[in-house]
Each structure stands twice: as structure tokens, then as C-alpha cells.
Amino acid sequence: MPEARDATPYDALLLLSFGGPEGPDDVVPFLENVTRGRGIPTERLKEVGSHYFLFGGVSPINAQNRALLQALREDFADHGLDLPVYWGNRNWAPYLADTLREMTADGRRRVLVLTTSAYASYSGCRQYRENLAESLAALEAEGLVPPRIDKLRHYFNHEGFVEPMTEGVLASLADLPDEVRDGAHIAFTTHSIPTAAADTSGPAEDHGDGGAYVRQHLEVARLIADAVTTRTGVEHPWQLVYQSRSGAPHIPWLEPDICDHLEERRAAGVPAVVMAPIGFVSDHMEVLYDLDTEATARAAELGLPVRRSATVGADPRFAAAVRDLVVERAAVERGLTVTPCALGALGPSHNVCPAGCCPARNPRPAAAGADSPYA
């Protein structure tokens, strides 16, 4: 029999993700959800969604979330953690409000939330919290009494997140031709965001040049690069670079872009590059198109050998990390002393987002934080 793990006071875990279209007819409505309130014309949305149509209008993210959902349920069952796992999305079915409505009907009163974003930023944390508050308000307007919501801490430096990506980089290096392997450069990639959003990411004390967003990514990149050196005996040069920019040209965003970086590395005489998407939990559309399609095509034009390493996806070690985070947070809520798992120099992230953490340009209520209206 598995050893029992105690999730008290929580009675459910909610996997909260971005969502994505699952067919051609879904693409424009999905993008309308993502861009709601910005007044973007339908024709422009069709242009923006062109890369989805290259893949039959299907984003892989929902299938990947189903796989993670199954991995979490199996891991919890195998290790004696009696905690049901639900799934809801911000921008496509199953919608967050519908899932919270289902959880309320099932009698769930205290819920932990796992978001598919490991780092601090407005779009990767506070916006999810705003969506939670909006959905909770909608349920209250229906006369329902929704559950109390807490959010798991950022897990960017948890061993179960870092180790699968380390092995992915090692596998990509091993797949390169012998003559270029030892000289290969590692480009650690993440989603570009406006520099103003990066500078104000994380708690107020972390605000500044790049904020917590850049600092956390650099730490993960360093952890992986150091582990690769330890295991191979080869010290590979590396850099944190960015992808998937979507903002107006006049607004400064984090740089360099991955395609520009590949050109620079080729001009510098680098013989090969491993692209390691450390900013993403799964191989969803921004990995599939921006790296596997666009960046890989640019590398081919340059005659530069590239490999793309895997994200954690539904790796059993990541599922185990989530279980560890759940048990850790539950113990904290019961007043116990715990030793959180956190690799590197930054230590474990906060359990409760403080006021002023990843502030919005236009503030809205946000759940699961010190400034939450839903205590």
C-alpha cells in the first residue's frame, strides 16, 4: 500500500492553463477570447492565427494538459495522496468558470491551483489570479458559494522541473554530430514580454532590471548548464534568449529574439546550437511553431545545425514535483515546519503573492494573493 500523504485542509487541485483551439473553426473565437477588449478586427485575428492553420487549427496544449492531468492523478493515487484533480482554462474549453462551478457543485471548499507557468510575471501569474477572481465573482453573482482558492508557489527551481529539462538538453547534445557537439552553444529560450512588465515582475523588492522574471530564468539556465558540464565534462557557452513576441513595434520587449540570436551565433563561428525552451511547461504551439518551425527553418538557411530539447510535459518527475508542492503547502497551512525543495541560490518562492507583486497596468481584483478579495 502506498504511504498516505496528507493534503488537509485542501480537498481538490485545479490545473489551470491557457487553453487552445482544437479545430479550424475554433481559431478565431479562441483568439477573440485571448484579445478580448482590444478591438482587434477579425481579419487581423485570422492573420495572427495563421500558424494554427498550418497544424489543422489544433493547438497541442489541450492534449498536453490532458496528459498532465492523467499523470497527476496516477501519481497521487500511487503515492497515497487522496486529492481529486480538475482542469480549467483561461481562454478555451474547459473554461475556468465552468470548472469552478463543477467543483462547487461537487462540494469542494478549499482548492489549490497549479498554473502551467513556472515563473513570476503579470501574464504568467497575476493574470491567472485575475481570471480566478473574475470567475469567483461570476459564481457569487449566480448565488453560489465558491471554494477558497490558494495558488501553489512558483516551481521554476524545483528539482522535478529542472531535471527533466537537463536531461532534454543532454539528449539534444548527444543527437548532434560528433564533430560539432563539444562546441555547441545552448540557447535557453522563454517568452518575450515587455521590458516594463519584466522590470516589475515578482515582489516589489525584486523589481528593477528584468525583475524576477529574468532573474528566475537565468537561474534555471545556470542550473541546467552547470549540470550539463558536470555530467559531460564539457562547458558549453549559453545565453538566455526570447521568442514569441506579439506586441506593438514601438514598445520595448525583452531581446534578443531566438532567430536573431541564431544569426549572431553563426556569424561568431558557433558550430551548432541547442534550443532549450525553459520558459514553457509543455511543447505547445509557441514551441511547435516558433522553435520547431520558424527558428529551425532559419537555422537551415544559415547552415547551422540545431536541436530543440524537450519541455517537462507530463514527465513523471514533474508530476511528483507537483505532489511535493501540494503536500508542502498543505503542511504549511496546518502550521507545520517544512523544508521546501528549491535548487540554486534563489531559494523557494513565496506561497502567497504579496501586494504589488507583478502589478497590472490597469489593476483588477486578483484571487489567491495578499490583496485578494476572497480570503
N, C-alpha and C positions, 0 to 999 in steps of 0.2 A: 504494500500500500504506500502511496506517496506521502511524504511528510506534509502535514497540514500547514498552510500559510494563512495568516490572519489578515483579512482586508478591512476589518472593522475600523472605522464606522462606515465604510463605503459599501454600497450594495450594487454598484454597476460601474463599468468602464465604458466611456464613449470614445470611439475612434473618430476624430474629426478631421476631415480633409477638404481639399479644394473642389474636387469633382471635375468631371469632363464629359464631353459628348460621347454617345455610343452609337452614332449613326449619322449620315449626311444631313438628315433633317434636324438634327439636334444642334448643329454647329452654331448657326446664327442665334437661336434662342439662348444657348449657353453663353455666348459672348455678350449678348444683351444683359444677362444676369451679372456677368463679370464687370461690365462697364456701366451698370445702371446709374443714372443720374448725370452722366457725362454728355448726353445728347449726341452720341456718335451715330451717323447715318447707317442704314442697313447695308448699303453698297460698300461702305468702308469696312464694316464688320466682315463682309464676305472676303475682302482683300486680306484683312488681318487673319482670317481663318483659313487661308489657302493651304497652309501646311497640314491642317487637319484633313483636308480633302485628299491630300497625297496618300493618306493612310485610311481611305474609305470613310472619313468623317468620324473615326473612332480614336479617342484618346485611350492609351493603355492604363491610365491612372485608376479607373474604377475596378478593372480586373486585378490590378496590383493590390488595391485596398481589400478586395475580397480574399486574396491570397494571404495578406497580412492578418485579416480578421480571423481566418481559419487557423493560421499559425498561432495567434494569441490564444484562441480557445483551446487548441490542443495542448499548448504549453501549460496553461493554467490548470487544465484537467490532469495532466501528467504530474504536476508538482503540488497538487492539493490546494490550489487557490480557487475557492468557490466564489467566483465573481463573473456574472454574465457580461458579455461584451457586445455593445451595439455599435452601429456605424451611421454617421450622418455627414453630409457635405454642405459646403457654403453655397455652391453655385450650380449644383445639379443633383438629380435624384440619386440616392435618398436624401432629401433635403433635411437640414439640421432641425428645423421647427417640427417637421413630421416625426423625426426620430425622438425628439424630446417629448412630443405628445404621446408617442408609443411608450416611452419609459415612464411617463406619469401614469398612464393607464395601467402599466404593469406594477405600479406601487413603488417605484424606485424613488428614494428620498434623499440620498446622498451619493453624488456621482463624481467620479474622477474623469478628467478629459485628457486624452493623448492627442496632440496635434501632429500632423505629418510635416512638421517644421522643427528643426533641432536648435535653431539659433534665435537670438534676440533681434527683433526689428519690428517696425509697425506692421508690415504686411505679413510677417511670419509669426507674430504673437498677438499684439494688441488688436489687430483687425479681426482675428478669430474671436477674441474676447468681446469685441463689439457685436459680432454676429450672434454670439451666445446671449448677450444682453437683449438684443433685438428679438430673438426667438423666445426668450423667457417672458418678455413683455407681451408678446403676442399671445402666449398661453394664458397669462394672467388676464388679458382682455377677454378671453373666452370663458373666464370664470374658473380656470383650473389652478391648482396649486402645484407649480413645477418643483422639481428637486433642487436642492442646493448643489452648486457646481464648484468644484475645485479643479485646478489645472496642474498636471504634472510639470515638474521643473524642466528646464532646457537640458537636453541629454547629449549635446554635441561632444562632450568629453567622457561619456560613459564607455567603458571597455566594449560593451556589446554593440556599440555603434561604430567605434573606431576600428576594432579588429577585423570585421568583415571587409571594410574598405582597404585596410592594409593588405589583406590577402588578395584583394582585387588588383591592387597596384602591382604586387609581386607576380601575379598571374599574367598581367599585361606585359610586364618587363620580360618575363620568360618567353612570351609569344613573339617577341621581336627577333629579327635575325641576329645571329651571334655577333656579327661584325659591328653592329650599332648599339647593342644592348647596354654595355657599360657606360657609353657616353650619352645615354638617353636623358632628356630633360623631363621633369614631371610638372605639368600644368594643372594645378588644383583649381577647379572651376566652381563658381557659385553664381547665383542670380544677381545681376547688377541691380542696384537700387539707386535712387537719387542720393547724391552725397549729403544733402541736408538730412535725409532720413537716416543714413548711416551714422552721421555725426551725433544724432540724438537717440540712437538705439541703446537699449539697456537702461538701468537705473541712472539717475542724474549724475552720480559720481563717475560713471563710465562715459559720459558724453564728451565729445571732443573729436579729434581727427579720426574718422572712421568708426568711432564709438565701439560698443560691444560687438556689433555685427562683424566688423573687420577683425577685431582682436580675437574673437572666438574662432573664426575661420583660420586665421594664421596659426592659432594654437593647434587646431586639428591637423593642419597641413604639416606643422613641425613634428607632431607626434607620429604621423604616418611616415614622413621622410626619415626620421631617426630610426624607426622600427625597420624600415627597408634597409638602411645602412647596416644596422646590427645583424640582420638576417642574411644579407648578401655580401657584406664586406665592401660594398661599393657605395660611395657617397654621390648621389645624384643631385645635380642642381635642380632647384624648384622655384616656383613663383605662384602666388595667388592671382588668378585672373577671373574675368567675369563674362557672362553670357546673357542672352535673352533680354537685352534692353528693349523697352517698349515705350519710353517716354518721348516727350517733345524734344526736338534737337537743341533748343536753347537752354534746356535745364541740364546742369551738370550731373552726370551719373558716374558710378564707380567704373574705373578703367584699369588696365587695358582689356579690350574685348578679345575673346579667345582667337578669333580669326586674325586680328592684327598681331596678336602675340605669336601665332604660328609663323607669320611672315617675318617677324623680328628674329625669332629663333633660327629660322632657316638662313636669314642673312648673316647671322652670327656664327654660322657653321655647325649648329647643333645637328647631329646625325639622325635623331628620332625624338618623338615626344609621346609620353603617356598622358592622356587627358583623364583626370580623376575628378568626377563630379561630386565633391564632398558636400556641396550645399543642398543636395537632393536626397530624399529618403528612398525614392524608387525611380526606375527607368521610365518616367512618364514622358509626355510629348516634348518638353523642353530639353530633355536629354536625347530623345529619339531623333528629333529634327535638328536642334541647334548644334549638337555634337556629332551624332552618328551620320547625319545627312550633310548639313551645311559646312561644319568645320572639317569633316573628313574629306569632303569634296575640295575644299580649299587646300588642304594638305596635299592631296593628289596632284593638284595643279602646280604646287611648289616642288613636287618630287620628294616630299618629306614623309617618311614612314611614321604612322601614328597608330596608337591603340587606345581604346577607351575602356577604362576599368569599370567594374560593376558598382552599383549602389547597394545598400544593405537589403532593400526589398523586404521579403518575408524570411530572411535568414533566421534560423533558429536562435542564434546568439542575440539577435535584435529582439526577438520575442522574449527571450529570457531577461534581457535588459529591461524591457517594459515591466515584466513581472517584478523584478528587483525594485524598480521605481515605485510601483504600486505598493508593495509591502513596506518600503521605506517611508513613503508619505503617510500610509495608514498608521505606522508606528509613531511617527511624529505627532499625528493628530490625537493619538492616545496618550501623549505626554512622555513617551519613551525616548531614550537617548540612542541615536543611530549613528553609524559611520557611513556616510554616503559614498558610493563609488564615483570617483572623478579622477581621471588621469591628468597628468601635467600640472602646470603651475597655477591655473586659474581657479581651481577648486570647484565645488558644486555650486550650481546656480541657485538663486533664491526659490523658495517654494511658493511665495506669494508675490506677485508683481507689485512693487511699490508705486505710490502715486508719482506721476511724472515719468514713468518708465515707458519708453518708446512712444512719446506723445503724438497725437494726431494733429494735423494742420487744422482740421475742423473737429474739435472734441465731441465725442459721443459717449454715452454710458458704455462701460465695459465690465463684464462679469469676471469673476474669478481673480480679483485683484484687491489691493488695499483700498482702492477707490470704488469698489463695486457697490451698486445699489442693492445687490442681492447677497447679503451677508449670511 
